[in-house]
Amino acid sequence: MDLEEYFARTGYKGSTEKQDLETLTDIFQHHIRAVPFENLSIHCGEKITLELEHVYNKIVRRKRGGWCMENNQLLGWVLKGLGYDTGFLGAYVFNPHQNAYATLMTHLMVKVVIDGKAYIVDGGFGVSYQMWQPMELVSGKEQPQAPGVFRFTEKNGVWYLEKMRRKQYIPNQSFSNSDLLEKKECRKVYMFSLEPRTVEDFRFQCTYLQTSPDSLFTKKSICTLQTAHGFRALIGWTLTETTYNYKENMDLVEFVTLEDEEVEKTLKEKFNITLERKLVPINVKGSYTI
């Protein structure tokens, strides 16, 4: 495993000498624009494992993406190798269809401390809830970014992340009531504590999420990638391309439904992903919004 090979994968050509916020942000943004958030392994007969070497080979050498336990584990390894003060945290993701936080800690993210200030670096959420910049771990402060306004709040040692979005313009009106569209302007994302976690804390969850019929990830084939101006997502056969703030306080959300034979071509052209096994797309309604 080699940092230079990782940077070639993400296209980052900046400094690796400084452990400052500006460098961290640049490295992070290159990652989320090069490495998709995706669970396609589940739907093409591959097993997702948490061994770092396997994650590295998948994302860096095979040019795939991954979910939070893969993306953020790799990011944590990169940042630690560059000398950043890093650690892992675990979160409980909010389910908008159940209006409740999950009871299982399934989300792994990275905490980075720079000059005594703590930041959350999360490269493994995808769609419109993917932060574009490290977020300062401070309660009640609105942190505007291109995707919208993010905010942490803390209560009795529990931290909550929420996001306020803009209005949405959907040219294809047949998708205006899609269950993939988030209807609320303020959305809870996840809750977490500052208890340090390790990858070992996610072994059970990694297996559960890719095998349980109750798991969101067995119900939907997902591939999302951040772009210079928004993000794109392929969920089942539905391709979404979102442009942030394409006009004042308005995001453009474009939908198209693909035919079976278009799926693999779209993965290559839009996400730079070539699968080694046959993908079986799936999109059971509910539980996921963009």
C-alpha positions as a printed NumPy array, in Angstrom:
array([[  0.   ,   0.   ,   0.   ],
       [  1.445,   3.306,  -1.107],
       [  0.323,   6.907,  -0.555],
       [  1.563,   8.009,  -3.982],
       [ -0.531,   5.311,  -5.632],
       [ -3.559,   6.488,  -3.657],
       [ -2.977,  10.105,  -4.75 ],
       [ -2.673,   8.972,  -8.367],
       [ -6.102,   7.342,  -7.921],
       [ -7.693,  10.56 ,  -6.634],
       [ -5.723,  12.969,  -8.823],
       [ -4.373,  14.931,  -5.85 ],
       [ -1.123,  16.748,  -6.686],
       [ -0.904,  19.183,  -3.777],
       [  1.296,  19.32 ,  -0.689],
       [  1.763,  16.312,   1.551],
       [  4.04 ,  18.137,   3.979],
       [  1.521,  20.331,   5.82 ],
       [ -0.969,  18.947,   8.316],
       [ -3.308,  21.925,   8.077],
       [ -7.023,  22.33 ,   7.362],
       [ -6.499,  23.617,   3.819],
       [ -4.476,  20.536,   2.826],
       [ -6.932,  18.216,   4.569],
       [ -9.846,  19.797,   2.681],
       [ -8.071,  19.469,  -0.668],
       [ -7.192,  15.799,  -0.101],
       [-10.743,  15.104,   1.07 ],
       [-12.39 ,  16.782,  -1.924],
       [-10.215,  14.846,  -4.361],
       [-11.303,  11.634,  -2.647],
       [-15.059,  12.231,  -2.81 ],
       [-14.871,  13.298,  -6.474],
       [-12.827,  10.266,  -7.519],
       [-14.074,   7.458,  -5.268],
       [-17.789,   6.606,  -5.408],
       [-19.915,   5.72 ,  -2.418],
       [-21.269,   2.376,  -3.613],
       [-22.521,  -1.025,  -2.494],
       [-22.386,  -2.781,  -5.866],
       [-20.371,  -5.711,  -4.502],
       [-23.497,  -6.931,  -2.705],
       [-25.384,  -7.065,  -5.998],
       [-22.725,  -8.696,  -8.137],
       [-21.771, -11.621,  -5.927],
       [-18.764, -10.152,  -4.122],
       [-18.185, -10.059,  -0.373],
       [-17.285,  -6.776,   1.321],
       [-14.538,  -7.24 ,   3.909],
       [-12.915,  -4.714,   6.228],
       [ -9.266,  -5.758,   5.901],
       [ -7.423,  -2.564,   4.977],
       [ -5.312,  -4.238,   2.295],
       [ -8.473,  -5.553,   0.631],
       [-10.071,  -2.089,   0.812],
       [ -6.937,  -0.524,  -0.661],
       [ -6.801,  -2.988,  -3.557],
       [-10.503,  -2.526,  -4.288],
       [-10.541,   1.281,  -4.266],
       [ -7.027,   2.204,  -5.387],
       [ -6.032,  -0.608,  -7.754],
       [ -9.396,  -1.841,  -9.05 ],
       [-10.757,   1.729,  -9.158],
       [-13.941,   0.853,  -7.332],
       [-15.731,   2.728,  -4.585],
       [-17.082,   1.511,  -1.274],
       [-19.353,   2.305,   1.631],
       [-18.397,   4.212,   4.796],
       [-16.378,   1.402,   6.409],
       [-14.218,   1.223,   3.29 ],
       [-13.995,   4.874,   2.205],
       [-13.389,   6.293,   5.658],
       [-11.038,   3.527,   6.748],
       [ -8.905,   4.274,   3.685],
       [ -9.099,   8.036,   4.321],
       [ -8.085,   7.475,   7.932],
       [ -5.056,   5.434,   6.809],
       [ -4.042,   8.149,   4.326],
       [ -4.355,  10.984,   6.851],
       [ -2.531,   9.074,   9.566],
       [  0.257,   8.296,   7.1  ],
       [  0.583,  12.024,   6.407],
       [  0.939,  12.782,  10.12 ],
       [ -2.558,  13.966,  11.007],
       [ -3.986,  13.274,  14.472],
       [ -6.829,  10.924,  13.518],
       [ -9.284,   8.468,  15.048],
       [-12.529,   6.698,  14.17 ],
       [-16.042,   7.389,  15.48 ],
       [-19.287,   5.456,  15.001],
       [-22.744,   6.841,  14.19 ],
       [-26.389,   5.759,  14.098],
       [-27.983,   6.77 ,  10.794],
       [-31.392,   8.455,  10.641],
       [-34.087,   6.626,   8.645],
       [-36.546,   9.208,   7.268],
       [-39.197,   6.61 ,   6.446],
       [-39.258,   5.362,  10.045],
       [-38.555,   8.851,  11.455],
       [-36.022,   7.312,  13.819],
       [-32.307,   6.711,  14.243],
       [-31.044,   3.191,  13.657],
       [-30.504,   1.039,  16.745],
       [-27.33 ,  -0.425,  15.238],
       [-24.129,   1.636,  14.906],
       [-23.447,   1.21 ,  11.192],
       [-21.636,   4.384,  10.134],
       [-17.89 ,   4.87 ,  10.52 ],
       [-16.282,   8.277,  10.138],
       [-12.947,   9.963,  10.857],
       [-12.166,  12.563,  13.523],
       [ -9.14 ,  14.774,  12.871],
       [ -7.625,  17.212,  15.361],
       [ -5.712,  20.212,  13.999],
       [ -4.24 ,  22.863,  16.326],
       [ -6.515,  21.718,  19.137],
       [ -9.707,  21.866,  17.032],
       [-11.619,  18.679,  16.205],
       [-13.108,  18.074,  12.762],
       [-15.323,  15.339,  11.337],
       [-14.11 ,  14.011,   7.997],
       [-16.754,  11.782,   6.431],
       [-16.159,  10.552,   2.887],
       [-18.664,   7.736,   3.09 ],
       [-22.22 ,   9.002,   3.023],
       [-22.945,   9.887,  -0.579],
       [-25.769,  11.737,  -2.365],
       [-26.753,  15.179,  -1.025],
       [-25.735,  14.363,   2.571],
       [-22.087,  14.015,   1.603],
       [-20.145,  16.878,   3.209],
       [-17.663,  18.588,   0.904],
       [-15.427,  20.01 ,   3.62 ],
       [-14.291,  18.763,   7.025],
       [-16.779,  19.974,   9.613],
       [-15.63 ,  21.614,  12.821],
       [-16.971,  19.661,  15.789],
       [-18.811,  22.499,  17.496],
       [-22.429,  22.528,  18.638],
       [-25.024,  24.864,  17.143],
       [-22.833,  26.48 ,  14.493],
       [-24.22 ,  26.567,  10.952],
       [-21.554,  25.432,   8.48 ],
       [-22.565,  26.374,   4.912],
       [-21.107,  24.249,   2.118],
       [-21.963,  23.75 ,  -1.561],
       [-24.426,  20.893,  -0.782],
       [-26.312,  23.042,   1.766],
       [-26.   ,  24.116,   5.392],
       [-24.76 ,  21.449,   7.819],
       [-24.979,  21.741,  11.594],
       [-23.908,  19.723,  14.612],
       [-25.81 ,  19.946,  17.875],
       [-24.79 ,  18.274,  21.119],
       [-27.042,  17.165,  23.974],
       [-25.917,  15.153,  26.998],
       [-22.818,  13.9  ,  25.229],
       [-24.683,  12.827,  22.081],
       [-23.928,  14.676,  18.845],
       [-26.419,  15.104,  16.006],
       [-25.764,  16.052,  12.377],
       [-28.468,  17.678,  10.284],
       [-28.563,  19.364,   6.903],
       [-30.701,  22.163,   5.482],
       [-31.135,  21.996,   1.721],
       [-32.308,  24.354,  -0.985],
       [-35.502,  24.113,  -2.99 ],
       [-35.395,  21.595,  -5.836],
       [-36.335,  22.   ,  -9.481],
       [-37.224,  18.707, -11.183],
       [-37.675,  19.118, -14.974],
       [-39.02 ,  15.568, -15.397],
       [-42.268,  15.955, -13.489],
       [-42.986,  12.221, -13.575],
       [-40.318,  11.987, -10.847],
       [-41.638,  14.875,  -8.726],
       [-43.157,  12.454,  -6.202],
       [-40.336,   9.898,  -6.343],
       [-39.694,   8.199,  -3.002],
       [-36.002,   8.929,  -3.661],
       [-36.637,  12.672,  -3.252],
       [-36.215,  14.166,   0.197],
       [-39.31 ,  16.286,   0.884],
       [-38.157,  18.069,   4.05 ],
       [-35.905,  21.099,   3.877],
       [-34.146,  20.168,   7.131],
       [-33.065,  16.559,   7.436],
       [-31.488,  14.638,  10.307],
       [-28.482,  12.628,   9.076],
       [-26.982,  10.702,  12.022],
       [-26.13 ,  10.797,  15.729],
       [-22.895,   9.775,  17.428],
       [-20.767,   9.989,  20.546],
       [-17.088,  10.852,  20.821],
       [-16.188,   7.389,  22.102],
       [-13.179,   6.201,  20.064],
       [-13.954,   3.273,  17.766],
       [-11.908,   0.769,  15.815],
       [-12.661,  -1.104,  12.624],
       [-13.216,  -4.18 ,  14.803],
       [-16.334,  -2.488,  16.204],
       [-17.939,  -2.803,  12.744],
       [-17.342,  -6.488,  11.932],
       [-20.881,  -7.596,  12.753],
       [-22.441,  -4.594,  11.012],
       [-20.421,  -5.233,   7.856],
       [-21.846,  -8.741,   7.598],
       [-25.371,  -7.745,   8.638],
       [-25.678,  -4.886,   6.149],
       [-24.783,  -7.061,   3.179],
       [-26.843, -10.121,   4.152],
       [-29.966,  -9.082,   6.088],
       [-33.208,  -8.681,   4.111],
       [-33.929,  -5.73 ,   6.426],
       [-30.785,  -3.881,   5.352],
       [-31.102,  -0.85 ,   3.093],
       [-28.063,  -2.098,   1.198],
       [-29.628,  -5.423,   0.194],
       [-32.75 ,  -3.575,  -0.981],
       [-30.999,  -1.085,  -3.241],
       [-28.   ,  -1.131,  -5.566],
       [-26.354,   2.254,  -5.018],
       [-23.527,   4.135,  -6.705],
       [-23.049,   7.861,  -6.057],
       [-20.237,  10.255,  -6.86 ],
       [-19.674,  13.91 ,  -6.039],
       [-18.902,  16.192,  -8.994],
       [-17.521,  19.717,  -9.332],
       [-21.047,  21.169,  -9.16 ],
       [-23.182,  18.541,  -7.424],
       [-23.468,  14.771,  -7.475],
       [-24.75 ,  11.892,  -9.556],
       [-26.367,   8.721,  -8.308],
       [-27.432,   5.419,  -9.84 ],
       [-29.973,   3.69 ,  -7.594],
       [-31.352,   0.552,  -9.183],
       [-32.138,   1.713, -12.731],
       [-32.668,   5.378, -11.786],
       [-29.888,   7.8  , -12.702],
       [-30.01 ,  11.15 , -10.916],
       [-27.804,  14.157, -11.652],
       [-28.027,  17.058,  -9.228],
       [-26.538,  20.513,  -9.784],
       [-26.262,  22.557,  -6.603],
       [-27.535,  26.131,  -6.633],
       [-27.973,  26.18 , -10.414],
       [-29.984,  29.336,  -9.797],
       [-30.534,  31.327,  -6.613],
       [-31.403,  28.955,  -3.749],
       [-32.46 ,  26.223,  -6.181],
       [-30.896,  22.836,  -6.976],
       [-31.507,  21.182, -10.34 ],
       [-32.414,  17.477, -10.007],
       [-32.552,  15.489, -13.244],
       [-33.88 ,  11.93 , -13.365],
       [-33.74 ,   9.275, -16.058],
       [-34.676,   5.582, -15.997],
       [-32.14 ,   3.259, -17.625],
       [-32.704,   0.052, -19.503],
       [-30.854,  -3.06 , -18.289],
       [-28.302,  -2.836, -21.085],
       [-27.511,   0.807, -20.215],
       [-26.544,   0.187, -16.584],
       [-22.976,  -1.069, -17.002],
       [-22.209,   1.514, -19.701],
       [-23.488,   4.27 , -17.381],
       [-21.346,   2.985, -14.499],
       [-18.291,   3.256, -16.746],
       [-19.11 ,   6.628, -18.278],
       [-20.527,   8.434, -15.24 ],
       [-18.694,   6.767, -12.336],
       [-15.552,   5.29 , -13.947],
       [-16.486,   1.859, -12.592],
       [-15.987,  -1.402, -14.467],
       [-17.371,  -4.42 , -12.634],
       [-15.748,  -7.845, -12.868],
       [-19.053,  -9.641, -12.251],
       [-22.585,  -9.166, -13.522],
       [-24.592,  -6.576, -11.599],
       [-28.202,  -7.332, -10.708],
       [-29.789,  -3.884, -10.089],
       [-32.439,  -3.563,  -7.387],
       [-34.485,  -0.71 ,  -5.966],
       [-37.071,  -1.653,  -3.339],
       [-39.036,   1.489,  -2.457],
       [-38.418,   3.409,   0.73 ],
       [-35.579,   4.013,   3.196],
       [-33.296,   6.131,   0.998],
       [-33.491,   9.751,  -0.1  ],
       [-31.27 ,  12.085,  -2.082]])
